[in-house]
Amino acid sequence: MSDESIIKLEEKLVDLEIRLTHQEDHIHTLDKIIYEQDQLLSALTDKIKQMDHKLKTAGESNILSAEEESPPPHY
């Protein structure tokens, strides 16, 4: 191999290493974002379950029927 072809191969190798480094960085960043979104999704799911439980336990007992409701003050 000539010196020129060796230099071209070295340049290609350096370029590939740079690209690989950038891709690894992007993958790490995306992994971090996915982890954070998973944590947020879990927290929101727990919050929805808590709210659902509160609504079910409150039930109809906190709501007066139309007969039990007193008329508004302007009547």
C-alpha positions, -999 to 999 in steps of 0.1 A, spaced: 0 0 0 11 34 -7 15 62 19 -14 80 3 -38 51 7 -27 45 43 -34 82 51 -68 79 35 -76 48 55 -64 65 87 -86 95 79 -116 73 73 -109 54 106 -107 87 125 -140 99 109 -157 66 119 -144 69 154 -158 104 157 -192 93 143 -193 64 167 -185 87 196 -213 111 186 -237 82 182 -229 68 216 -235 103 231 -268 105 214 -278 70 226 -268 79 262 -289 111 260 -319 93 246 -316 66 273 -316 92 300 -347 109 285 -365 75 283 -357 68 319 -370 102 331 -402 98 310 -407 63 325 -403 77 360 -428 105 352 -453 80 337 -450 58 368 -456 88 391 -486 100 370 -501 64 370 -498 63 408 -515 97 411 -543 86 389 -548 54 409 -549 76 441 -575 99 426 -596 70 414 -595 55 448 -606 88 464 -634 91 440 -646 56 446 -645 59 484 -662 93 483 -690 77 462 -725 90 462 -726 96 499 -712 131 496 -738 142 470 -773 152 482 -803 141 462 -826 167 446 -852 163 473 -826 168 501 -810 198 484 -822 232 498 -834 257 472 -810 285 462 -813 317 483 -830 337 455 -862 315 457 
